Amino acid sequence: MSHKNDLPLFQDIPLMPDYAIEESLIAKGYQNIAGVDEVGRGPLAGPVVTAAVILDRNNIPDGLNDSKKLSAKKREALYDGILRSAVAVSICSLSATEIDRTDIRKAALEAMRRAVCSLSVNADYVLVDGRDIPPKLAYPAQALIKGDGRSQSIAAASIIAKVTRDRLMEKVGEVYPAYGFEKHAGYATAFHRAAIEHEGPVKKLHRFSFAPIKGAF
């Protein structure tokens, strides 16, 4: 199984992600190219969410980009467009409990692996955002630094993962209104840190291995 890491120069990163990397792989005989990305490495609460997407090369939604560079309204529209047009989409999340049991890097990579393996159509090749390829991934793969800004497949995965996690944290905010999860999605804002200090962390929701929670409760 061929695996490699990719360290691009800044001038190699396009202004918008395109399908060039995927096209080069298709020219080598690969057909179903999956992009995979994760959201939620940094928050103090909630799961890490990953998505894997195989785009239809003849029906790619306009405006795909790194989810962090898009407005919430644009992400929502693209989310729907990706689900309508993609060959296959898969989502996986791992809980705060699992993150505490291992660590965030291992949890994120395992969630990526599961997302790829759960696609309804088998991938022939996988493009992974970041520096690392998930261990035990049973497909040829390539890690792309800033991949969500280079590959439309990874950009699509980043959008699916981001919208899914944001919606989930909005629901969590309804259950635990004192923490304001619907506003910050579990990230370490001043409001969130103050709520943790006042209310205490929520078991199985907050990440007890993360500072400032670690060792304090």
Salt bridges, closest charged atoms under 4 A:
ASP6 OD2 - ARG150 NH1 2.69
GLU23 OE1 - ARG57 NH2 2.81
GLU38 OE2 - ARG41 NE 3.18
ASP66 OD1 - LYS68 NZ 3.09
GLU76 OE1 - ARG167 NH2 2.54
GLU98 OE2 - ARG101 NH2 2.69
GLU110 OE2 - ARG113 NH2 2.83
GLU110 OE2 - ARG114 NE 2.75
ASP132 OD2 - ARG105 NE 3.22
ASP148 OD2 - LYS68 NZ 3.35
ASP166 OD2 - ARG75 NH2 3.87
ASP166 OD1 - LYS162 NZ 3.40
GLU199 OE2 - HIS198 ND1 3.10
